[in-house]
């Protein structure tokens, strides 16, 4: 059966992580995604001398790749001819960059009134920060992510993953889907813009809740709950590493207490509700730590899962990329690594599953400009004579 975006063509001018992952999601949804790069390659390619860093493979699988020099008249003409036959154009350049090149939304919507033009940025198109340069790190700093990450007595710490880039990419993909859905009814294109800064505020639900309730919860709580309103909730040390344990429901706490041999804590005054236990975080953690003393990750996790207590071992990246659950779910695809390092890159699959269609096949990311002639001929209608005038940059010569 077909995937949801079959027959949808996307011009992916995205770069680094936000744009790259948005295009990857659309590709996995069935769209024909054409990666459009400048002749020298998009920014993430510069992370290795050979131009093939694992990050590029990771986020640009299952796309076709072309090069266009949008600083040239010929490159802009080629883009416009592609836009005539496209459904979506996505980019995450600095706000105003595409307009300055003469191929912003105003111009491209004249070329194709049905075009869904999607722009991702750090801070959005409007507001006091709109022109600030933005990367994941700076948005983590500005949005409160760094201030709420780390331990109480330590400095602010960035989140390990590029959370702002990927949350922004996912929101941009949702916006594109919404615009395509509306276009199916109205026949009209749209301009969709997403700022990563906007996307991060909803993730502060627990820290903001602590502020609203006027609690004295510190900004940084280490591995404890951000609002210090749940206990136990922590990554606890064991003999061979750490185990994350959390009790959301009363049944979880009751099961944990039974496993620990501390049935005396169930229903005990001062321990008999989530709110009361949160007020005694130190004592709760001490009780859990006493039980964990001398135990291993495997032993603890097996025991707690049998008791239906939410828990997990704190795992390393090498362990995750070999994970059998991710592999069975189609989330790990070992594709050849054309660059230096290991022979294969474990490219992510599609997290969204549909009962009505098969999982997408995952093919290697394109080499720089690999499909330029193919796409310009097939989509933009370039003739053999026009292709003969192609220069080495992937743009027709002026």
C-alpha positions in Angstrom: 0.0 0.0 0.0 1.1 3.5 -0.6 2.7 5.7 2.0 0.9 9.0 3.1 3.0 11.4 0.9 3.3 9.4 -2.3 3.2 11.8 -5.3 4.4 14.7 -3.1 7.7 16.3 -4.3 9.9 18.1 -1.8 12.8 20.4 -2.5 14.9 20.1 0.6 17.3 23.0 1.0 17.7 22.2 4.6 21.1 22.1 6.3 22.7 20.6 9.4 20.2 18.9 11.7 16.9 20.8 11.7 16.5 20.9 8.0 18.0 17.5 7.4 15.8 15.7 9.8 12.6 17.4 8.6 13.4 16.3 5.0 14.2 12.8 6.2 10.8 12.5 7.9 9.0 13.6 4.7 11.0 11.1 2.7 10.1 8.3 5.0 6.4 9.4 4.7 6.7 8.6 1.0 7.7 12.0 -0.6 10.2 12.3 -3.4 12.7 14.5 -1.5 15.3 16.2 -3.6 18.3 17.5 -1.5 19.4 20.8 -3.0 23.0 21.8 -2.0 25.3 24.6 -3.1 28.2 23.4 -5.4 30.5 23.2 -2.3 28.0 21.1 -0.3 25.8 22.0 2.7 27.4 23.0 6.0 27.4 19.6 7.7 29.6 18.2 5.0 32.5 20.4 6.3 32.6 18.2 9.5 35.0 15.9 7.7 37.7 16.5 5.2 36.3 14.1 2.6 32.8 15.7 2.7 31.1 12.5 4.0 30.7 12.8 7.7 28.4 10.2 9.3 25.9 13.0 10.2 25.2 13.6 6.5 24.5 10.0 5.9 22.4 9.8 9.1 20.0 12.6 8.1 20.0 12.5 4.3 19.3 8.8 3.5 16.6 8.1 0.9 16.9 11.4 -0.8 18.1 12.4 -4.3 20.8 15.0 -4.4 21.5 17.9 -6.7 23.7 21.0 -6.6 22.6 24.5 -7.6 24.4 27.8 -7.1 21.6 30.2 -6.0 24.0 33.1 -6.2 23.9 32.7 -10.0 21.1 33.6 -12.3 21.2 30.2 -13.8 21.0 28.5 -10.4 18.0 30.6 -9.5 16.3 29.8 -12.8 16.8 26.1 -12.3 15.3 26.3 -8.8 12.2 28.2 -10.1 11.8 25.5 -12.8 11.9 22.9 -10.1 9.5 24.8 -7.9 6.9 24.8 -10.8 6.7 21.0 -10.3 7.2 20.8 -6.6 4.7 20.6 -3.7 7.0 21.7 -0.8 10.2 23.7 -0.5 11.9 23.6 2.9 14.9 25.5 4.1 16.4 26.6 7.4 18.7 29.4 6.3 18.9 32.6 8.4 15.6 34.6 8.2 15.6 36.7 5.0 18.5 34.8 3.3 16.4 33.3 0.6 14.6 36.6 -0.1 18.0 38.3 -0.4 18.9 35.8 -3.0 15.7 36.6 -4.9 14.1 33.2 -4.3 12.1 33.8 -1.1 8.5 32.9 -0.5 7.1 36.0 -2.3 8.9 35.1 -5.5 8.4 31.4 -5.4 4.7 31.6 -4.5 4.3 33.6 -7.8 6.0 30.8 -9.7 3.8 28.2 -8.0 0.8 29.4 -6.0 0.2 25.9 -4.7 3.7 25.7 -3.2 4.0 25.0 0.6 7.1 26.9 1.6 8.5 25.9 5.0 11.1 27.9 6.8 12.8 26.7 10.0 15.0 29.1 12.0 16.3 29.7 15.5 13.9 32.4 16.7 11.2 32.7 13.9 10.6 35.5 11.5 9.3 38.1 14.0 10.2 39.3 17.4 13.3 41.0 19.0 15.5 37.9 18.4 14.5 37.2 14.8 17.9 38.2 13.4 20.0 36.6 16.0 22.3 33.9 14.7 21.1 30.6 16.1 22.4 27.1 16.5 21.2 24.3 18.8 23.6 25.4 21.6 22.5 29.0 21.6 18.8 28.1 21.6 19.4 25.7 24.4 21.0 28.6 26.3 18.3 31.1 25.5 15.3 28.8 26.0 16.2 27.7 29.6 17.2 24.2 28.6 20.8 24.7 29.8 19.7 26.4 33.0 17.5 23.4 33.9 20.2 20.8 33.0 22.9 19.8 35.4 23.2 19.5 39.2 22.1 22.1 41.8 25.7 23.0 42.8 27.1 22.9 39.3 27.0 25.1 36.2 24.3 25.0 33.5 24.9 22.1 31.1 23.7 21.6 27.6 21.6 18.5 26.8 23.7 15.8 25.1 21.5 15.4 22.0 20.8 18.4 19.7 17.3 18.7 21.2 16.4 22.1 19.8 17.3 21.1 16.2 15.3 17.9 16.3 12.2 19.3 18.1 12.3 22.2 15.7 12.5 19.7 12.7 9.6 17.7 13.9 7.4 20.8 14.4 8.4 22.0 10.9 7.3 18.6 9.4 4.0 18.8 11.3 3.5 22.3 9.9 4.1 21.1 6.4 1.6 18.2 6.8 -1.0 20.7 8.0 -0.4 23.0 5.1 -0.7 20.1 2.6 -3.9 18.9 4.3 -5.4 22.4 3.9 -4.2 22.7 0.3 -6.1 19.5 -0.5 -9.3 21.5 0.3 -8.4 25.0 -0.8 -5.9 24.4 -3.6 -3.8 27.1 -2.1 -0.2 27.0 -1.0 1.1 28.4 2.3 4.0 29.8 4.2 5.0 27.7 7.2 7.6 29.0 9.7 8.9 27.4 12.9 11.4 28.9 15.4 13.3 26.4 17.5 13.0 28.8 20.5 9.2 28.7 20.3 9.3 24.9 20.2 11.4 24.5 23.4 9.1 26.5 25.7 6.5 23.7 26.0 9.2 21.3 27.1 9.7 23.3 30.3 6.4 22.1 31.8 7.9 20.8 35.0 10.3 23.7 35.7 7.7 26.3 34.9 5.1 24.5 37.0 7.6 24.7 40.0 7.9 28.5 39.4 4.1 28.9 39.1 3.5 27.1 42.4 6.2 29.4 44.0 8.2 26.4 45.2 11.8 26.8 46.1 12.8 24.1 43.6 16.3 24.9 42.1 16.6 25.4 38.4 18.9 22.4 38.1 18.0 19.2 39.8 20.5 16.7 38.4 18.7 13.4 37.6 15.8 14.2 39.9 12.5 15.5 38.6 12.8 19.0 37.2 10.0 20.3 39.5 11.1 18.0 42.4 7.5 16.8 42.6 8.1 13.1 42.1 10.1 10.7 44.3 11.7 8.3 43.6 12.8 9.8 40.3 16.6 9.5 39.8 19.5 7.7 38.2 20.9 5.6 41.0 24.4 4.2 41.2 24.8 0.4 41.3 27.9 -1.8 41.1 28.4 -1.5 37.4 26.8 1.8 36.4 23.5 3.5 37.0 19.8 2.6 36.8 17.0 5.1 36.3 13.9 4.4 38.6 10.7 6.4 38.7 7.4 5.8 40.5 4.5 7.7 38.8 1.6 5.8 40.2 0.9 4.6 43.8 1.1 1.0 42.6 4.6 1.6 41.4 5.7 2.8 44.8 3.9 0.0 46.6 5.6 -2.6 44.3 9.0 -1.0 44.8 8.6 -0.9 48.6 7.6 -4.6 48.6 10.7 -5.5 46.4 12.9 -3.5 48.8 11.5 -5.3 51.8 10.1 -2.0 53.1 6.4 -2.7 53.3 6.5 -0.6 56.4 6.7 2.5 54.1 3.4 1.7 52.3 0.6 3.8 53.8 3.0 5.2 56.4 2.1 8.8 57.3 4.3 11.2 55.4 5.0 8.5 52.8 1.5 7.8 51.7 1.1 10.1 48.7 3.2 11.4 45.8 3.2 14.9 47.3 4.4 13.7 50.7 7.2 11.6 49.2 8.3 14.5 47.1 8.7 16.5 50.3 11.0 13.7 51.5 13.2 13.2 48.4 16.4 12.7 50.4 14.8 10.1 52.6 13.2 8.3 49.7 16.4 8.3 47.7 18.3 7.0 50.7 15.9 4.1 51.1 16.3 3.2 47.4 20.1 3.5 47.5 20.3 1.2 50.6 18.5 -1.5 48.7 20.6 -1.0 45.5 23.9 -1.4 47.4 25.9 -4.3 46.0 23.5 -5.0 43.1 24.2 -4.8 39.4 22.2 -3.1 36.6 21.0 -6.4 35.1 19.8 -7.7 38.5 18.0 -4.5 39.5 16.3 -4.0 36.1 15.1 -7.6 35.9 13.7 -7.5 39.5 11.9 -4.2 39.0 10.5 -5.0 35.6 9.1 -8.2 37.1 7.4 -6.0 39.7 6.1 -3.6 37.0 8.2 -0.7 38.4 9.3 1.7 35.6 13.1 1.5 35.3 15.9 1.2 32.8 19.7 0.8 32.8 21.7 3.9 31.8 23.2 2.8 28.6 26.0 3.9 26.4 25.8 5.0 22.7 27.6 1.8 21.6 24.9 -0.2 23.4 22.1 1.8 21.8 23.3 1.4 18.2 23.3 -2.4 18.8 19.9 -2.4 20.4 17.7 -5.4 19.4 14.4 -3.5 20.1 15.4 -0.7 17.8 16.5 -3.1 15.1 13.2 -5.1 15.3 11.3 -1.8 15.1 13.1 -0.9 11.9 15.0 2.0 13.5 18.6 0.8 12.7 19.7 0.6 9.1 23.4 -0.2 8.6 24.4 1.6 5.4 27.8 1.8 3.9 29.9 4.7 5.3 31.7 6.4 2.4 33.8 8.4 4.7 36.5 7.6 7.3 35.8 5.4 10.4 33.6 2.4 10.7 32.4 0.6 7.5 28.8 1.3 8.2 26.6 4.1 9.6 23.5 3.0 11.7 21.0 5.3 10.0 17.7 5.9 11.8 14.5 4.6 10.4 11.0 6.0 10.6 9.6 6.3 14.2 6.0 6.7 12.9 4.3 3.4 11.9 1.3 3.0 9.7 -0.9 -0.2 9.6 -1.8 0.7 6.0 1.7 0.8 4.5 5.0 -0.9 4.7 8.0 0.6 6.4 10.1 2.7 4.0 13.1 1.3 2.4 16.2 3.2 3.5 18.8 4.0 0.8 22.2 5.7 1.2 22.5 9.5 1.2 23.4 11.0 -2.2 26.9 12.0 -3.0 27.3 15.7 -3.8 25.3 16.5 -6.9 24.7 12.8 -7.7 21.2 13.3 -9.2 21.6 16.8 -10.7 21.1 15.8 -14.4 18.4 13.2 -13.6 16.3 15.6 -11.6 16.7 18.6 -13.9 15.7 16.4 -16.8 12.8 14.6 -15.1 11.4 17.4 -13.1 12.4 20.7 -14.6 12.3 19.5 -18.2 15.9 20.4 -19.1 16.9 19.4 -22.6 20.1 17.7 -23.6 21.4 21.0 -25.0 20.7 22.7 -21.7 22.4 19.9 -19.7 25.4 20.2 -22.0 25.8 23.8 -20.7 25.9 22.6 -17.1 29.1 23.7 -15.4 30.9 21.9 -12.6 28.9 23.6 -9.9 25.6 22.0 -10.9 24.1 25.2 -12.4 23.5 26.0 -16.0 26.1 28.4 -17.3 25.0 32.0 -17.8 
